Amino acid sequence: MPITADQERGFYDAVYSRFLERPDHELAVNREVMRRTLADPRQPVFERRRLYTEVFSRLLAMPLSGLRVLDYGCGPADWGVWVATEGADVTLLDLSPAAVELGLRRARASEVSHRVRGEARDASDLTCFHDGEFDLVYASAAVHHTLKYPRAFDELVRVIRPGGTLLLAETYGNNPLLNFARRVRAALEGEAEEQGEEIILGHREIALLRSAFTHVELHEMNLLAMGKRLLRGKRHRRWARGAVSLLEGADALLLGMAPFLRRYCGEVVVVAVK
Ligand SMILES: C[S@@+](CC[C@H](N)C(=O)[O-])C[C@H]1O[C@@H](n2cnc3c(N)ncnc32)[C@H](O)[C@@H]1O
């Protein structure tokens, strides 16, 4: 049975409420904090550092000052608040009111409240935004949650201006072996269904993007290097990081020689221009 938006909201409210207890200095974000966090093996995000480093570079290469950005399914809002510190005018959107409250607190702690607003609502109804309101919609690990809701895709496309960009950082779901491993891991770890992980972005969703955007570029990464999942909890060990680096090197060779294998990678950055 697919989960409901209420169940998903409840799950994420409980997750993000815990961060609201933290002091301001732990909540503040800026370019340096983002860099440090991505390079710190103790941070959960380290496991996806290649994915997020790619996104970080792409965002840094954009003229962020004055850009109207929607952080879509913002969660703890690191990305939205960070781009506001670079001068963007940011809207945080999440189904979870706790996520949006946390994001607004982080914006205050980062001294960019004047450039950040928040909307706690379901992405399948974005009538609070007019057509083409945003130059850039950024979503990390979020569209695979929202696509299961009717109208969410149309709404996502509608709020991007013609010529505007959709930037996604996602798990890539074309590899049956990786998908099987994900299901086994979720079952073993007792992953909550309310977490809403039932869709993984794959060919079908990419085809949907191609139907609505004029240009869609994929940057796939990590094939053998998805073995990093087996080293969860060991990332602080030098040998574990060395093993992942070896796998990443092997991927560079393999994907260079056989580019068709890219479709079976486990993570992807998508840049779609409307
Ligand atoms: C895996 S989290 C990712 C959060 C954040 N983007 C990040 O990278 O850390 C997925 C987020 O999508 C949000 N979400 C799920 N369904 C949604 C919906 N229908 N509308 C808006 N947000 C939704 C969840 O509340 C959650 O914060």
The ligand as a Gaussian input file, in Angstrom:
#p B3LYP/6-31G(d) Opt

LIG

0 1
 C       15.179000      12.460000       1.778000
 S       14.560000      14.005000       2.257000
 C       15.688000      15.096000       1.431000
 C       15.784000      16.422000       2.122000
 C       16.803000      17.411000       1.556000
 N       16.498000      17.835000       0.222000
 C       18.196000      16.881000       1.654000
 O       18.853000      16.709000       0.626000
 O       18.678000      16.630000       2.769000
 C       13.080000      14.146000       1.290000
 C       12.261000      15.394000       1.644000
 O       11.142000      15.472000       0.752000
 C       10.040000      15.969000       1.493000
 N        8.790000      15.596000       0.802000
 C        8.290000      14.348000       0.640000
 N        7.120000      14.404000      -0.020000
 C        6.882000      15.718000      -0.273000
 C        5.816000      16.428000      -0.906000
 N        4.778000      15.779000      -1.426000
 N        5.884000      17.758000      -0.974000
 C        6.957000      18.429000      -0.468000
 N        7.985000      17.818000       0.162000
 C        7.955000      16.478000       0.254000
 C       10.198000      15.289000       2.848000
 O        9.460000      15.949000       3.862000
 C       11.703000      15.358000       3.055000
 O       12.093000      16.523000       3.742000

